[in-house]
Amino acid sequence: MKPTVAPFPAARLRRTRSSAALRNLVRENTLTPDDLIWPVFVRDGEGIEEPIASMPGVVRRSVDKIAEAAIEAQALGIPAICVFPYTDASLKTEDCAEAWNPDNLSNRAVRAIKAAAPDLAVMTDVALDPYNINGHDGYVVDGEIVNDATVEALVKMTLAQAEAGADIIGPSDMMDGRIGAMRSALEQHGHHNVTILSYAAKYASAFYGPFRDAVGASGALKGDKKTYQMDPANSDEALRLIERDLNEGADMVMVKPGMPYLDICRRVKDGFGVPTYAYQVSGEYAMVQAAAQNGWIDGEKIMLESLMCFKRAGCDGVLTYFAPAVARILNG
């Protein structure tokens, strides 16, 4: 239905913008801490908070410090935290066996978070790149990232994370058929309530650079990820991927990166009406921080505006490194 507007001066559209009270009354979207998932990086050691040069304000934390961050997130009202491991190079192999080690860095962090902040949902990343000597999300055989053998490994990784206590599994690998395989395995092993938030529309983007620094994958990556991540030129394909993952058992879906792909977020929400998330990725975060540090923009205002844009585009929530800063502001 097309909206109708009375002619001027009967309609003065500035009327409802004339005071803060009126602007609040007619605001179409709101942002709260409930909309935030906080991605954090875990590394080996104890008592460590190691700055990441390409992501100002973000650190790699040892497991004990991850537990402290979880307590902070819970106190701020952030509902979920997402764990990414910085794996020692000596543990990266062709077979990626560390990925499903019950005592790997990620699984130890999950258990520590659940012990420290039991009301906080813990999300994990499912992809082989933190454990792969080739830096890819899947196995590399004769230069090809192979699909089916990778899915078998991802299922083992999923089960190890579920056993550690993960509430939300986040498959970021973009292999075909992995959601169905993971859902089947979770059901068979009694993990009926473990949720899958699928990176269903993940693009082969240049915005991921600082993240690869953060997890130590930059130097390891051989080639690119264009044979499994999406072409940034495509939009209709994203809807096919979303539909497939939902049919295979995904509970929620994600678009990644975030702001350059708000059109995809809108299409997904309008087309499927399912819980829809976006990842405000490392490159987006780093650009805002760099410009703010140089005094070119108001970093706090940009941070809040950018997150409101996700809500306006139909997202139910956002993975963002700004999560604790935003929550503090929203909590007053």
C-alpha positions as CSV (number, residue, x, y, z in Angstrom):
1,M,0.0,0.0,0.0
2,K,1.4,3.3,-1.1
3,P,1.4,5.9,1.7
4,T,-0.5,9.2,1.1
5,V,0.6,12.6,2.3
6,A,-1.6,15.7,2.6
7,P,-0.5,18.7,0.6
8,F,1.6,21.4,2.3
9,P,0.9,23.1,4.7
10,A,-1.6,20.6,6.1
11,A,1.3,18.2,6.1
12,R,4.5,19.6,7.6
13,L,6.7,16.5,7.9
14,R,9.1,18.5,10.1
15,R,6.4,18.6,12.9
16,T,7.3,15.2,14.2
17,R,11.0,16.1,14.2
18,S,10.6,19.3,16.1
19,S,11.6,18.0,19.6
20,A,13.4,15.0,21.1
21,A,10.1,13.8,22.6
22,L,8.3,13.7,19.3
23,R,11.3,12.1,17.5
24,N,11.3,9.4,20.1
25,L,7.6,8.8,19.7
26,V,7.8,8.2,16.0
27,R,11.1,6.4,15.8
28,E,10.7,3.3,13.7
29,N,13.6,1.3,15.0
30,T,15.4,1.0,18.3
31,L,18.8,-0.3,19.3
32,T,19.4,-2.1,22.7
33,P,22.1,-4.3,24.2
34,D,19.9,-7.3,23.3
35,D,20.8,-6.6,19.6
36,L,24.5,-7.3,20.2
37,I,26.8,-10.3,19.8
38,W,30.4,-9.6,20.9
39,P,33.1,-11.4,19.0
40,V,36.2,-12.0,21.1
41,F,39.7,-13.5,20.3
42,V,41.2,-16.1,22.6
43,R,44.9,-17.1,22.8
44,D,47.1,-19.3,24.9
45,G,48.7,-18.2,28.2
46,E,47.4,-16.6,31.4
47,G,46.7,-13.0,32.3
48,I,47.1,-11.8,28.8
49,E,45.4,-9.0,26.9
50,E,47.3,-8.5,23.7
51,P,46.4,-5.5,21.5
52,I,45.7,-6.2,17.8
53,A,47.4,-3.4,15.8
54,S,45.0,-3.4,12.9
55,M,41.9,-3.4,15.2
56,P,42.4,-0.5,17.7
57,G,40.8,-1.2,21.0
58,V,40.5,-5.0,20.4
59,V,42.7,-7.5,22.1
60,R,43.5,-11.2,22.1
61,R,42.7,-12.5,25.6
62,S,43.9,-15.6,27.4
63,V,41.2,-17.9,28.7
64,D,41.1,-16.4,32.2
65,K,40.6,-12.9,30.6
66,I,38.0,-14.3,28.3
67,A,36.0,-15.3,31.4
68,E,36.4,-11.8,32.8
69,A,35.1,-10.4,29.5
70,A,32.1,-12.7,29.7
71,I,31.2,-11.4,33.1
72,E,31.5,-7.9,31.8
73,A,29.2,-8.8,28.8
74,Q,26.6,-10.4,31.1
75,A,26.6,-7.3,33.4
76,L,26.1,-5.0,30.4
77,G,23.1,-7.0,29.1
78,I,24.8,-8.3,26.0
79,P,23.1,-11.7,25.4
80,A,25.9,-13.5,23.5
81,I,29.6,-13.7,23.0
82,C,31.3,-15.3,20.0
83,V,34.7,-17.0,20.4
84,F,37.5,-17.0,17.8
85,P,40.8,-18.7,18.5
86,Y,44.3,-17.5,17.8
87,T,45.9,-20.9,17.3
88,D,49.6,-21.5,17.8
89,A,51.3,-22.2,14.4
90,S,52.7,-25.5,15.7
91,L,49.1,-26.8,16.0
92,K,48.2,-26.0,12.4
93,T,48.3,-29.1,10.2
94,E,47.1,-30.5,6.9
95,D,44.5,-32.7,8.7
96,C,43.3,-29.8,11.0
97,A,42.8,-32.3,13.9
98,E,43.2,-29.6,16.5
99,A,39.8,-28.3,15.3
100,W,37.9,-31.1,17.2
101,N,40.3,-31.5,20.1
102,P,38.0,-31.3,23.2
103,D,40.7,-29.3,24.9
104,N,41.6,-26.9,22.2
105,L,41.7,-23.2,22.9
106,S,38.2,-22.5,21.7
107,N,36.6,-25.3,23.7
108,R,38.5,-24.4,26.9
109,A,37.2,-20.8,26.4
110,V,33.6,-22.0,26.0
111,R,33.8,-23.9,29.3
112,A,35.4,-21.0,31.1
113,I,32.7,-18.6,29.8
114,K,29.8,-20.9,30.8
115,A,31.3,-21.3,34.3
116,A,31.9,-17.5,34.8
117,A,28.7,-16.2,33.1
118,P,26.1,-19.0,32.9
119,D,23.3,-16.7,31.6
120,L,25.4,-15.6,28.6
121,A,24.9,-17.5,25.3
122,V,28.2,-18.7,23.8
123,M,28.6,-18.8,20.0
124,T,31.5,-20.6,18.3
125,D,33.0,-20.5,14.8
126,V,33.0,-23.6,12.7
127,A,35.6,-23.5,9.9
128,L,39.0,-25.1,9.5
129,D,41.0,-21.9,8.8
130,P,42.3,-21.4,12.4
131,Y,43.8,-24.9,12.3
132,N,44.7,-25.3,8.7
133,I,48.3,-24.9,7.6
134,N,47.0,-23.6,4.3
135,G,44.8,-21.0,5.9
136,H,41.6,-22.1,4.2
137,D,38.2,-22.9,5.7
138,G,38.4,-26.4,4.1
139,Y,40.8,-29.1,3.2
140,V,43.1,-28.4,0.3
141,V,43.8,-31.2,-2.1
142,D,45.9,-30.6,-5.2
143,G,45.1,-26.9,-5.0
144,E,41.3,-27.5,-4.7
145,I,39.3,-26.7,-1.5
146,V,37.4,-30.0,-1.3
147,N,33.8,-30.0,-0.1
148,D,32.6,-33.3,1.3
149,A,35.7,-34.3,3.2
150,T,35.7,-30.8,4.8
151,V,32.0,-31.3,5.9
152,E,33.0,-34.5,7.7
153,A,35.7,-32.6,9.6
154,L,33.3,-29.7,10.4
155,V,30.8,-32.1,11.9
156,K,33.4,-33.4,14.3
157,M,34.3,-29.8,15.1
158,T,30.6,-29.0,15.7
159,L,30.1,-32.0,18.1
160,A,33.3,-31.1,20.1
161,Q,32.0,-27.5,20.5
162,A,28.5,-28.7,21.6
163,E,30.1,-31.0,24.1
164,A,32.1,-28.1,25.5
165,G,28.8,-26.2,26.1
166,A,28.3,-24.0,23.1
167,D,24.8,-22.6,22.7
168,I,25.1,-21.4,19.2
169,I,27.1,-23.0,16.4
170,G,28.3,-20.6,13.7
171,P,29.3,-22.3,10.5
172,S,31.4,-19.8,8.6
173,D,33.0,-22.2,6.1
174,M,30.5,-21.9,3.2
175,M,30.8,-25.5,2.2
176,D,27.8,-27.1,0.5
177,G,25.6,-29.4,2.6
178,R,27.3,-28.6,5.9
179,I,24.2,-27.3,7.8
180,G,22.2,-30.6,7.1
181,A,25.2,-32.7,8.2
182,M,25.7,-30.6,11.4
183,R,22.0,-30.6,12.3
184,S,21.8,-34.4,11.8
185,A,24.8,-35.0,14.0
186,L,23.6,-32.7,16.7
187,E,20.3,-34.5,16.8
188,Q,21.9,-37.9,16.8
189,H,24.1,-37.0,19.8
190,G,21.4,-35.5,21.9
191,H,22.2,-31.8,21.3
192,H,18.6,-31.0,20.4
193,N,18.7,-27.4,21.7
194,V,22.0,-26.3,20.2
195,T,21.2,-23.5,17.8
196,I,22.8,-23.0,14.3
197,L,23.4,-19.5,13.2
198,S,24.6,-20.0,9.7
199,Y,26.9,-17.7,7.9
200,A,24.6,-18.3,4.9
201,A,25.5,-15.4,2.7
202,K,29.2,-14.8,3.3
203,Y,31.0,-12.9,0.6
204,A,34.6,-13.2,-0.6
205,S,35.3,-9.7,0.7
206,A,38.3,-7.5,1.2
207,F,36.9,-6.3,4.5
208,Y,38.2,-9.3,6.4
209,G,41.9,-8.3,6.5
210,P,42.2,-7.2,10.2
211,F,40.3,-10.3,11.3
212,R,42.9,-12.6,9.6
213,D,45.6,-10.7,11.5
214,A,43.7,-11.2,14.7
215,V,43.5,-15.0,14.3
216,G,46.9,-15.4,12.8
217,A,45.6,-16.6,9.4
218,S,47.0,-13.8,7.1
219,G,50.4,-15.3,6.5
220,A,49.1,-18.9,6.2
221,L,46.5,-18.3,3.5
222,K,47.5,-19.6,0.1
223,G,45.5,-18.1,-2.8
224,D,42.0,-16.8,-2.1
225,K,38.6,-18.0,-1.0
226,K,36.6,-17.2,-4.1
227,T,35.6,-20.8,-4.9
228,Y,33.5,-21.1,-1.7
229,Q,32.7,-17.6,-0.5
230,M,30.2,-15.5,-2.5
231,D,30.9,-13.2,-5.4
232,P,30.3,-9.6,-4.1
233,A,28.4,-8.9,-7.4
234,N,25.7,-11.4,-6.6
235,S,22.4,-10.8,-4.7
236,D,19.9,-13.4,-5.9
237,E,22.4,-16.2,-5.1
238,A,22.3,-15.1,-1.4
239,L,18.6,-15.9,-1.3
240,R,19.2,-19.3,-2.7
241,L,21.8,-20.0,0.0
242,I,19.6,-18.7,2.7
243,E,16.7,-20.9,1.6
244,R,19.0,-24.0,1.4
245,D,20.4,-23.5,4.9
246,L,17.0,-23.0,6.4
247,N,15.8,-26.1,4.7
248,E,18.8,-28.0,6.1
249,G,18.1,-27.0,9.7
250,A,19.6,-23.5,10.3
251,D,17.7,-21.6,13.1
252,M,19.1,-18.2,12.2
253,V,21.0,-16.8,9.3
254,M,23.8,-14.2,8.8
255,V,25.0,-11.8,6.1
256,K,28.7,-11.0,6.1
257,P,30.1,-8.4,5.8
258,G,27.6,-5.9,7.2
259,M,27.2,-2.3,6.0
260,P,28.3,-2.8,2.4
261,Y,25.6,-5.5,2.2
262,L,22.6,-3.9,3.8
263,D,20.6,-4.6,0.6
264,I,21.1,-8.3,1.2
265,C,20.0,-8.0,4.8
266,R,16.8,-6.3,3.7
267,R,16.1,-8.9,1.0
268,V,16.7,-11.8,3.4
269,K,14.4,-10.4,6.1
270,D,11.6,-9.5,3.6
271,G,11.9,-12.8,1.8
272,F,12.1,-15.3,4.7
273,G,11.0,-13.5,7.9
274,V,13.5,-15.5,9.9
275,P,16.0,-14.3,12.6
276,T,18.5,-12.4,10.5
277,Y,21.9,-11.2,11.6
278,A,24.8,-9.3,10.1
279,Y,28.5,-9.2,11.0
280,Q,30.0,-5.8,11.2
281,V,33.4,-7.1,10.2
282,S,36.9,-6.2,11.2
283,G,37.5,-3.9,8.2
284,E,34.4,-1.9,8.9
285,Y,35.4,-1.6,12.6
286,A,39.0,-0.7,11.7
287,M,37.9,2.1,9.2
288,V,35.7,3.7,11.8
289,Q,38.4,3.5,14.5
290,A,41.1,4.8,12.3
291,A,39.1,7.8,11.1
292,A,37.9,8.6,14.6
293,Q,41.5,8.5,16.0
294,N,42.5,10.9,13.3
295,G,39.7,13.3,14.3
296,W,38.0,13.0,10.9
297,I,34.7,11.6,12.3
298,D,32.9,11.4,15.6
299,G,33.6,7.7,16.3
300,E,30.9,7.3,18.9
301,K,28.1,8.8,16.8
302,I,29.2,6.8,13.7
303,M,29.3,3.6,15.8
304,L,25.7,4.1,17.0
305,E,24.4,5.2,13.6
306,S,26.0,2.3,11.8
307,L,24.3,-0.2,14.2
308,M,21.0,1.5,13.8
309,C,21.4,1.1,10.0
310,F,21.5,-2.7,10.5
311,K,18.2,-2.6,12.5
312,R,16.6,-0.4,9.8
313,A,17.7,-2.9,7.2
314,G,15.8,-5.7,9.0
315,C,18.5,-7.3,11.2
316,D,17.5,-8.8,14.5
317,G,21.0,-8.4,15.8
318,V,24.6,-7.7,14.9
319,L,28.0,-9.2,15.6
320,T,30.1,-6.2,16.4
321,Y,33.4,-5.4,18.1
322,F,31.7,-2.2,19.3
323,A,29.4,-4.3,21.5
324,P,30.7,-3.4,25.0
325,A,31.1,0.3,24.1
326,V,27.7,0.5,22.6
327,A,26.1,-1.3,25.6
328,R,27.7,1.1,28.0
329,I,26.2,4.1,26.1
330,L,22.8,2.5,25.8
331,N,22.7,1.6,29.5
332,G,23.6,5.2,30.3
